[in-house]
Amino acid sequence: MVAFLISTISIGVVFLYGCVGEILTEKSGNLNLGIPGIMSVGAAGGCLGVSLYMGGLSDTADANYFLVILSAVLMSALFSAALGAVYSFLTVSLRCNQNVTGLTVTTFGVGLTTFMMESVVDRSRLSAASTLIKLNLPFAESLGVVGEVFFSHGIFVYLAIVIAIVCGWILNRTRIGLNLRAVGENPAAADAAGINVTRYKYVPTCVGSVIAGLGGMFYIMDRSGGMWGYGVEAIGWLAVALVIFALWRPIVSILGSFVFGALYIAPNYIGGANRELFALLPYVVTVLVLILTSVLNSRETQPPAALGLAYFREER
């Protein structure tokens, strides 16, 4: 059970990064189906930053904890923000179809990640950096089982929770959040009120991409111990689905992410014929929540009214 809970928190944080990033994006009215590709590129960028830093050292044992974290975060943010900016340019400035653009971004992001991880990144240096990134809190061992379950994780686990709480506070308690929600609900009315619609679509989409990219980087450098695989894209799709489960609320996404995390890894702890059945649970739960919110038809449980729609100022 302890191993299950630890693994649940670890994989749940990957969902949390992707979900919070997509919530910010969708609150602006942009439906970004490119999140799986952005998470993949964020992972590749973070790995590239780490490998470049570690490659400059004569001995990997000399690596500095803070510089490893900094190199991973900066490069992950750079790559994911760049891809988020491309999506924003195509959908906001050029008014391309958001669904098609998002799928294109995912395809491009996954392809670019494969190329970078196989031909550019020195993967032999990732394991040593992962050991530093996964360092737990110093007092974890003194708290017994509680410390082992909740405090034996790296800094990015706690950063994800802080980001979700801060995003929830900004959306519900600040003028910026009010303006952002207004743009997502009715961009024409927001524009008439003097809100810069273009800015409130670009910035949240790019910031949300950075947050999602950190999730991809976390998956490789922490969760997978520096071992690259093809799991980021699949988790990215589930993170998009988790937005529905979380009812477009960052705070709720914290609980939802750990629920999805538990359902996602449950088949690994179950034998027999039921294993494959349990693998379907995250998708089944999402469908049930979607049906329930549709039946309730409450404004609080619905997506932004202008989600997925391009804004033409000339039609105002």
C-alpha positions in Angstrom: 0.0 0.0 0.0 2.8 2.4 0.8 4.5 1.8 -2.6 1.1 2.2 -4.3 0.5 5.6 -2.6 4.0 6.9 -3.4 3.5 5.9 -7.0 0.1 7.5 -7.1 1.4 10.8 -5.9 4.3 10.6 -8.4 2.2 9.9 -11.5 -0.6 12.1 -10.3 1.7 15.1 -10.3 2.4 14.6 -14.0 -1.4 14.8 -14.6 -1.6 17.9 -12.4 1.0 19.9 -14.4 -0.8 19.0 -17.6 -4.2 19.7 -16.3 -3.5 23.0 -14.7 -1.7 24.2 -17.8 -4.7 23.3 -19.9 -7.2 24.9 -17.5 -5.4 28.2 -17.8 -5.4 27.9 -21.6 -9.1 26.9 -21.8 -10.1 29.8 -19.4 -8.9 32.1 -22.2 -11.1 30.4 -24.7 -8.4 28.4 -26.4 -8.9 24.6 -26.6 -5.4 23.4 -26.9 -5.3 19.7 -27.9 -1.6 20.2 -28.4 -0.9 19.6 -24.7 0.5 16.1 -25.3 3.0 17.5 -27.8 3.8 20.4 -25.5 4.4 18.1 -22.6 6.7 16.0 -24.8 8.7 19.0 -26.0 8.9 20.3 -22.4 10.4 16.9 -21.4 12.9 17.0 -24.3 13.9 20.6 -23.5 14.4 19.8 -19.8 16.5 16.8 -20.7 18.6 18.8 -23.1 19.2 21.5 -20.5 20.3 18.9 -18.0 22.6 17.0 -20.5 24.3 20.3 -21.6 25.0 21.2 -18.0 26.2 17.8 -17.0 28.2 17.6 -20.1 30.2 20.6 -19.1 31.4 18.9 -15.9 34.5 16.8 -15.6 32.7 14.6 -13.1 29.0 14.2 -12.7 29.5 13.9 -9.0 30.4 17.7 -9.0 26.8 18.6 -10.2 25.1 21.3 -8.2 21.6 20.6 -7.1 20.2 24.1 -7.8 22.0 24.4 -11.2 20.5 21.0 -12.3 17.0 22.2 -11.3 17.6 25.6 -13.0 18.8 24.1 -16.3 15.9 21.7 -16.4 13.3 24.3 -15.7 14.6 27.0 -18.0 15.1 24.8 -21.1 11.8 23.0 -20.5 10.0 26.4 -20.2 11.8 27.7 -23.3 10.7 24.8 -25.5 7.2 24.5 -24.3 6.5 28.3 -24.3 7.8 28.4 -27.9 5.4 25.7 -29.0 2.6 27.4 -27.0 3.4 30.7 -28.8 3.2 28.9 -32.2 -0.2 27.6 -31.3 -1.4 31.0 -30.1 -0.1 32.7 -33.3 -2.0 30.2 -35.5 -5.2 30.3 -33.5 -5.4 33.9 -32.3 -3.6 35.9 -34.9 -4.3 33.7 -38.0 -7.6 32.4 -36.5 -6.9 28.8 -37.6 -9.2 26.0 -36.4 -8.2 25.2 -32.8 -8.8 21.5 -33.0 -6.8 21.0 -36.1 -4.0 23.3 -34.9 -3.8 21.4 -31.5 -3.6 18.0 -33.2 -0.9 19.4 -35.5 1.1 20.7 -32.5 0.9 17.3 -30.8 2.1 15.5 -33.9 5.0 18.0 -34.4 5.9 18.0 -30.7 6.0 14.2 -30.4 8.1 14.0 -33.6 10.5 16.7 -32.4 10.9 15.0 -29.1 11.7 11.7 -30.6 14.4 13.3 -32.8 15.9 15.3 -29.9 16.0 12.4 -27.4 17.5 10.0 -30.0 19.9 12.3 -31.8 20.6 15.5 -29.7 20.3 14.7 -25.9 23.1 12.8 -24.2 20.8 10.4 -22.3 23.8 8.8 -20.5 23.9 11.9 -18.2 20.3 12.0 -17.3 20.4 9.3 -14.6 22.9 11.2 -12.4 20.8 14.4 -12.7 17.6 12.5 -11.9 19.1 11.4 -8.6 19.5 15.0 -7.6 16.1 16.1 -8.8 14.5 13.3 -6.9 16.1 14.3 -3.6 13.4 14.2 -0.9 12.8 16.6 2.0 15.5 16.2 4.7 13.0 15.4 7.5 11.1 12.7 5.6 12.9 9.8 7.2 12.1 10.9 10.7 8.3 10.9 10.1 8.0 7.1 9.5 5.3 6.0 7.1 3.8 9.5 6.8 7.1 10.9 5.8 7.7 8.1 3.3 4.4 8.6 1.6 4.0 12.4 1.6 7.5 13.8 2.0 9.8 11.4 0.1 9.4 13.2 -3.2 11.4 15.7 -5.1 10.8 19.5 -5.2 8.7 19.3 -8.3 5.9 17.4 -6.6 5.3 20.2 -4.1 5.8 22.9 -6.8 2.9 21.4 -8.8 0.6 21.7 -5.8 1.7 25.3 -5.2 1.2 26.2 -8.8 -2.3 24.7 -8.8 -3.2 26.7 -5.6 -1.8 29.9 -7.0 -3.6 29.5 -10.3 -6.9 28.9 -8.5 -6.4 32.0 -6.4 -5.5 34.2 -9.4 -8.5 32.9 -11.4 -11.0 33.5 -8.6 -9.6 36.4 -6.5 -7.8 38.8 -8.8 -8.6 41.3 -11.5 -6.4 39.4 -13.9 -8.4 36.2 -13.3 -11.7 38.1 -13.8 -10.5 39.5 -17.1 -9.3 36.1 -18.2 -12.6 34.5 -17.4 -14.4 37.3 -19.2 -12.4 36.7 -22.3 -13.2 33.0 -22.2 -16.9 33.5 -21.7 -17.5 36.5 -24.1 -14.5 38.0 -25.8 -16.6 40.6 -27.6 -18.0 41.9 -24.3 -14.5 41.8 -22.8 -13.1 43.7 -25.8 -15.9 46.4 -25.5 -15.0 46.8 -21.8 -11.4 47.6 -22.7 -9.8 44.2 -22.1 -7.0 43.3 -24.5 -8.4 40.0 -25.8 -5.3 39.1 -27.8 -3.0 39.5 -24.8 -5.4 37.5 -22.5 -5.3 34.7 -25.1 -1.6 34.7 -25.8 -0.2 35.0 -22.2 -2.3 32.3 -20.5 -1.8 29.9 -23.4 2.0 30.3 -23.2 2.1 30.2 -19.4 -0.2 27.1 -19.4 2.2 25.5 -22.0 5.2 26.1 -19.7 3.3 24.5 -16.7 2.3 21.5 -18.9 5.9 21.2 -20.2 7.2 21.0 -16.6 4.9 17.9 -16.2 6.7 16.2 -19.2 10.1 17.1 -17.8 9.1 15.8 -14.3 7.9 12.5 -15.9 11.3 11.8 -17.5 13.7 13.3 -14.9 11.9 12.3 -11.7 9.2 9.7 -12.3 11.2 7.7 -14.8 14.6 8.2 -13.2 16.0 9.8 -16.4 14.9 7.0 -18.7 13.1 8.2 -21.8 10.1 6.4 -23.1 6.9 7.1 -25.0 4.6 7.6 -22.1 4.4 11.4 -22.0 2.0 11.7 -24.9 -0.5 9.3 -23.5 -0.5 11.0 -20.1 -1.0 14.3 -21.9 -4.2 13.1 -23.5 -5.5 12.0 -20.0 -4.5 15.4 -18.6 -6.7 17.1 -21.2 -9.6 14.8 -20.1 -8.8 15.5 -16.5 -9.8 19.1 -17.1 -13.4 18.0 -17.5 -13.2 15.9 -14.3 -11.8 18.9 -12.4 -14.6 21.2 -13.7 -12.1 23.7 -15.0 -10.9 24.4 -11.4 -7.2 24.2 -10.5 -7.9 23.4 -6.9 -10.2 20.5 -7.7 -7.6 19.3 -10.2 -5.2 18.5 -7.3 -7.6 15.8 -6.0 -8.6 14.8 -9.5 -5.0 14.3 -10.5 -4.3 11.9 -7.6 -7.5 10.0 -8.4 -6.5 9.6 -12.0 -3.0 8.7 -10.8 -4.4 5.9 -8.7 -6.6 4.6 -11.5 -3.7 4.8 -14.0 -1.3 2.6 -12.0 -3.9 0.3 -10.4 -3.6 -2.3 -13.2 0.1 -2.7 -12.2 -1.1 -4.0 -8.8 -3.9 -6.2 -10.0 -3.4 -9.5 -11.6 -5.7 -11.7 -13.7 -8.3 -10.7 -16.2 -9.4 -7.6 -14.3 -6.1 -5.9 -15.0 -7.1 -4.7 -18.5 -10.5 -3.6 -17.2 -9.0 -1.4 -14.6 -6.9 0.3 -17.3 -10.1 1.7 -18.8 -11.2 3.4 -15.5 -9.7 6.9 -16.1 -11.5 7.1 -19.4 -14.8 5.7 -18.0 -14.7 8.1 -15.0 -14.2 11.1 -17.4 -17.2 10.1 -19.5 -19.4 9.7 -16.4 -18.4 13.1 -15.1 -19.1 14.6 -18.6 -22.5 13.1 -18.6 -23.2 14.2 -15.0 -22.2 17.8 -15.7 -24.3 17.9 -18.8 -27.4 16.6 -17.0 -26.9 19.1 -14.2 -26.5 21.9 -16.7 -25.0 24.3 -14.1 -23.0 27.2 -15.3 -20.4 26.4 -12.7 -19.7 23.0 -14.2 -19.6 24.0 -17.8 -16.6 25.0 -19.9 -16.1 28.7 -20.9 -18.8 29.6 -23.4 -16.4 30.8 -26.1 -14.1 27.7 -25.8 -12.7 26.7 -29.1 -14.2 29.7 -31.0 -12.0 32.1 -32.9 -12.6 35.8 -32.1 -13.3 38.1 -35.0 -13.3 41.7 -33.8 -14.9 42.8 -37.0 -18.0 40.8 -36.1 -18.5 42.5 -32.7 
